Amino acid sequence: MERKSNSQQKLHIRRGDTVKVLAGDDKNKTGKVLEILTEKNRAIVEGINIVTKHQKPSAGKPEGGIKKVEAGVHVSNLMVVDPASGKATRVGRKLNDKGKLQRFAKKTGEFIK
């Protein structure tokens, strides 16, 4: 059953993060997050989960044809890559020296941009 709430759920990944895929056909591949779909708990990752879409010719796109595009991957199957070590790591949140809440890599303790 889906959990419904009025507020947006906080996810451990953000657009621009480099992530590693934990499960599925593209397991162990890494890519950059292009888009986050918070309502579906999915992320679109560059070069991951490529699907074939058939495009019917129209006035706007007269060529039509078959296109390869990235489909969404569930966020539970993604893990942030630590910028310091290059390995997948869990993400935590703690206050930085300026008192702002910032994400950090649990393996090395380094802050993530």
GROMACS elastic network, one bead per residue, 0.5 to 0.9 nm:
[ bonds ]
;  ai    aj funct       b0    kb
    4     7     6  0.88522   500
    5     8     6  0.74849   500
    5     9     6  0.82859   500
    8    38     6  0.73767   500
    8    39     6  0.81033   500
    9    38     6  0.73055   500
    9    39     6  0.86282   500
    9    41     6  0.88431   500
   10    13     6  0.88666   500
   10    38     6  0.86628   500
   11    14     6  0.73969   500
   11    38     6  0.80258   500
   11    41     6  0.82000   500
   11    75     6  0.79551   500
   12    75     6  0.82286   500
   12    79     6  0.82937   500
   12    80     6  0.78906   500
   12    90     6  0.83728   500
   12    91     6  0.64076   500
   12    92     6  0.81753   500
   12   103     6  0.85697   500
   13    16     6  0.87471   500
   13    17     6  0.66061   500
   13    18     6  0.88920   500
   13    19     6  0.81086   500
   13    33     6  0.82128   500
   13    36     6  0.83120   500
   13    43     6  0.86025   500
   13    75     6  0.77179   500
   13    78     6  0.82609   500
   13    79     6  0.78092   500
   13    80     6  0.66913   500
   13    91     6  0.85532   500
   14    17     6  0.57633   500
   14    33     6  0.70959   500
   14    34     6  0.89074   500
   14    35     6  0.80797   500
   14    36     6  0.69482   500
   14    43     6  0.88195   500
   15    18     6  0.88434   500
   15    32     6  0.78938   500
   15    33     6  0.50847   500
   15    34     6  0.56774   500
   15    35     6  0.55975   500
   15    36     6  0.63749   500
   15    43     6  0.85006   500
   16    32     6  0.58633   500
   16    33     6  0.51329   500
   16    34     6  0.63386   500
   16    35     6  0.82213   500
   17    31     6  0.83503   500
   17    32     6  0.56862   500
   17    33     6  0.55311   500
   17    34     6  0.85271   500
   17    80     6  0.68323   500
   17    81     6  0.78377   500
   17   112     6  0.89908   500
   18    30     6  0.68210   500
   18    31     6  0.55267   500
   18    33     6  0.63513   500
   18    45     6  0.87694   500
   18    79     6  0.86208   500
   18    80     6  0.61147   500
   18    81     6  0.56923   500
   18    82     6  0.83692   500
   18    83     6  0.84276   500
   19    29     6  0.84485   500
   19    30     6  0.54884   500
   19    31     6  0.56537   500
   19    32     6  0.62606   500
   19    33     6  0.70500   500
   19    45     6  0.80813   500
   19    78     6  0.61102   500
   19    79     6  0.53448   500
   19    81     6  0.52271   500
   19    82     6  0.88747   500
   19    88     6  0.74962   500
   20    27     6  0.79029   500
   20    28     6  0.60446   500
   20    29     6  0.57622   500
   20    31     6  0.67590   500
   20    77     6  0.83834   500
   20    78     6  0.56501   500
   20    79     6  0.52386   500
   20    80     6  0.63292   500
   20    81     6  0.63608   500
   20    87     6  0.86166   500
   20    88     6  0.64702   500
   21    24     6  0.77353   500
   21    26     6  0.65601   500
   21    27     6  0.50850   500
   21    28     6  0.52913   500
   21    29     6  0.56476   500
   21    30     6  0.62890   500
   21    31     6  0.83702   500
   21    48     6  0.83929   500
   21    73     6  0.86884   500
   21    77     6  0.58293   500
   21    79     6  0.66097   500
   22    26     6  0.82658   500
   22    27     6  0.53192   500
   22    28     6  0.60661   500
   22    29     6  0.83402   500
   22    76     6  0.83538   500
   22    77     6  0.50163   500
   22    78     6  0.57836   500
   22    79     6  0.70739   500
   23    26     6  0.71120   500
   23    28     6  0.77542   500
   23    77     6  0.56159   500
   23    78     6  0.80646   500
   24    27     6  0.53650   500
   24    49     6  0.87367   500
   24    77     6  0.80471   500
   25    49     6  0.75747   500
   26    29     6  0.57727   500
   26    30     6  0.87473   500
   26    48     6  0.63969   500
   26    49     6  0.66628   500
   27    30     6  0.86776   500
   27    77     6  0.89069   500
   29    47     6  0.89967   500
   29    48     6  0.76261   500
   30    45     6  0.85585   500
   30    46     6  0.86255   500
   30    47     6  0.85423   500
   30    48     6  0.79727   500
   30    81     6  0.82895   500
   31    45     6  0.58315   500
   31    46     6  0.53354   500
   31    47     6  0.65597   500
   31    48     6  0.69956   500
   32    44     6  0.86686   500
   32    45     6  0.55677   500
   32    46     6  0.53800   500
   32    47     6  0.83826   500
   33    36     6  0.75012   500
   33    43     6  0.67161   500
   33    44     6  0.59687   500
   33    46     6  0.62735   500
   34    43     6  0.75337   500
   34    44     6  0.55828   500
   34    45     6  0.55524   500
   34    46     6  0.62918   500
   35    42     6  0.87104   500
   35    43     6  0.57424   500
   35    44     6  0.51692   500
   35    45     6  0.72693   500
   35    72     6  0.88782   500
   36    39     6  0.89846   500
   36    40     6  0.89458   500
   36    41     6  0.77234   500
   36    42     6  0.61868   500
   36    44     6  0.64210   500
   36    45     6  0.89790   500
   36    72     6  0.86574   500
   36    75     6  0.89827   500
   37    40     6  0.56292   500
   37    41     6  0.58825   500
   37    42     6  0.50991   500
   37    43     6  0.57288   500
   37    44     6  0.78641   500
   37    72     6  0.80775   500
   38    42     6  0.65205   500
   38    43     6  0.80831   500
   39    42     6  0.79672   500
   40    43     6  0.87164   500
   40    74     6  0.80900   500
   41    73     6  0.85086   500
   41    74     6  0.59677   500
   41    75     6  0.59378   500
   41    76     6  0.83571   500
   42    72     6  0.54665   500
   42    73     6  0.52253   500
   42    75     6  0.52681   500
   42    76     6  0.85285   500
   43    71     6  0.83650   500
   43    72     6  0.51689   500
   43    73     6  0.53276   500
   43    74     6  0.63605   500
   43    75     6  0.62341   500
   43    78     6  0.87138   500
   44    48     6  0.77828   500
   44    49     6  0.84216   500
   44    70     6  0.64541   500
   44    71     6  0.60591   500
   44    73     6  0.62192   500
   44    74     6  0.89136   500
   45    48     6  0.54933   500
   45    49     6  0.78100   500
   45    70     6  0.69771   500
   45    71     6  0.79855   500
   45    72     6  0.73109   500
   45    73     6  0.74409   500
   46    49     6  0.86688   500
   46    70     6  0.68876   500
   47    50     6  0.66023   500
   47    69     6  0.85148   500
   47    70     6  0.65734   500
   48    70     6  0.62313   500
   48    71     6  0.76599   500
   48    72     6  0.85905   500
   48    73     6  0.81265   500
   49    69     6  0.83007   500
   49    70     6  0.55803   500
   49    71     6  0.55385   500
   49    72     6  0.71269   500
   49    73     6  0.70743   500
   50    68     6  0.62549   500
   50    69     6  0.54278   500
   50    71     6  0.61147   500
   51    67     6  0.83091   500
   51    68     6  0.56030   500
   51    69     6  0.55424   500
   51    70     6  0.61325   500
   51    71     6  0.63674   500
   52    66     6  0.66055   500
   52    67     6  0.56987   500
   52    69     6  0.64784   500
   52    70     6  0.88057   500
   53    65     6  0.84475   500
   53    66     6  0.56995   500
   53    67     6  0.51671   500
   53    68     6  0.61581   500
   53    69     6  0.71270   500
   54    64     6  0.77187   500
   54    65     6  0.59775   500
   54    67     6  0.63466   500
   54    68     6  0.88642   500
   55    58     6  0.87417   500
   55    61     6  0.86701   500
   55    63     6  0.86656   500
   55    65     6  0.52341   500
   55    66     6  0.59956   500
   55    67     6  0.71669   500
   56    61     6  0.83015   500
   56    62     6  0.83594   500
   56    63     6  0.83117   500
   56    65     6  0.66724   500
   56    66     6  0.87897   500
   57    60     6  0.81060   500
   57    61     6  0.57899   500
   57    63     6  0.56808   500
   57    65     6  0.72977   500
   58    61     6  0.50895   500
   58    62     6  0.50767   500
   58    63     6  0.78972   500
   58    64     6  0.71255   500
   59    62     6  0.55648   500
   61    64     6  0.59633   500
   64    67     6  0.86683   500
   72    75     6  0.89920   500
   73    76     6  0.84828   500
   73    77     6  0.70532   500
   73    78     6  0.77896   500
   74    77     6  0.56685   500
   74    78     6  0.72464   500
   75    78     6  0.52028   500
   75    79     6  0.79891   500
   76    79     6  0.78029   500
   79    88     6  0.58776   500
   79    89     6  0.64973   500
   79    90     6  0.68678   500
   79    91     6  0.85860   500
   80    83     6  0.89707   500
   80    87     6  0.83907   500
   80    88     6  0.56041   500
   80    89     6  0.58523   500
   80    90     6  0.68343   500
   80    91     6  0.73194   500
   80   105     6  0.84230   500
   81    84     6  0.88049   500
   81    85     6  0.81752   500
   81    86     6  0.57753   500
   81    87     6  0.53085   500
   81    89     6  0.59505   500
   81    90     6  0.86453   500
   81   105     6  0.85766   500
   82    85     6  0.56542   500
   82    86     6  0.51362   500
   82    87     6  0.54875   500
   82    88     6  0.58913   500
   82    89     6  0.59278   500
   82    90     6  0.86917   500
   82   104     6  0.88496   500
   82   105     6  0.61331   500
   82   106     6  0.88711   500
   82   107     6  0.79715   500
   82   108     6  0.79360   500
   82   110     6  0.81039   500
   82   112     6  0.76706   500
   83    86     6  0.54914   500
   83    87     6  0.79474   500
   83   105     6  0.86020   500
   83   110     6  0.82567   500
   83   111     6  0.89759   500
   83   112     6  0.72820   500
   84    87     6  0.83137   500
   84   108     6  0.76037   500
   84   110     6  0.72027   500
   85    88     6  0.86118   500
   85   107     6  0.88659   500
   85   108     6  0.78124   500
   87   107     6  0.88489   500
   88   107     6  0.86944   500
   89   105     6  0.60399   500
   89   106     6  0.62927   500
   89   107     6  0.59725   500
   89   108     6  0.86375   500
   90   104     6  0.85369   500
   90   105     6  0.61210   500
   90   106     6  0.55072   500
   90   107     6  0.72737   500
   91   103     6  0.64276   500
   91   104     6  0.57034   500
   91   105     6  0.50371   500
   91   106     6  0.57268   500
   91   107     6  0.87397   500
   91   112     6  0.87171   500
   92   102     6  0.83238   500
   92   103     6  0.55787   500
   92   104     6  0.53516   500
   92   105     6  0.65032   500
   92   106     6  0.63112   500
   93   101     6  0.62964   500
   93   102     6  0.54184   500
   93   104     6  0.59519   500
   93   105     6  0.88050   500
   93   111     6  0.89969   500
   94    99     6  0.89516   500
   94   100     6  0.80213   500
   94   101     6  0.53265   500
   94   102     6  0.56141   500
   94   103     6  0.65501   500
   94   104     6  0.72105   500
   95    98     6  0.75940   500
   95    99     6  0.52276   500
   95   100     6  0.51638   500
   95   102     6  0.59685   500
   95   103     6  0.86220   500
   96    99     6  0.53207   500
   96   100     6  0.55425   500
   96   101     6  0.63743   500
   96   102     6  0.63902   500
   96   111     6  0.83772   500
   97   100     6  0.74772   500
   98   101     6  0.89413   500
  102   111     6  0.69937   500
  102   112     6  0.75285   500
  102   113     6  0.81847   500
  103   110     6  0.87819   500
  103   111     6  0.59122   500
  103   112     6  0.55517   500
  103   113     6  0.76852   500
  104   107     6  0.89368   500
  104   108     6  0.83578   500
  104   109     6  0.58782   500
  104   110     6  0.54922   500
  104   112     6  0.51666   500
  104   113     6  0.85574   500
  105   108     6  0.58100   500
  105   109     6  0.51104   500
  105   110     6  0.55026   500
  105   111     6  0.62962   500
  105   112     6  0.66645   500
  106   109     6  0.53030   500
  106   110     6  0.78244   500
  107   110     6  0.82315   500
  108   111     6  0.88509   500
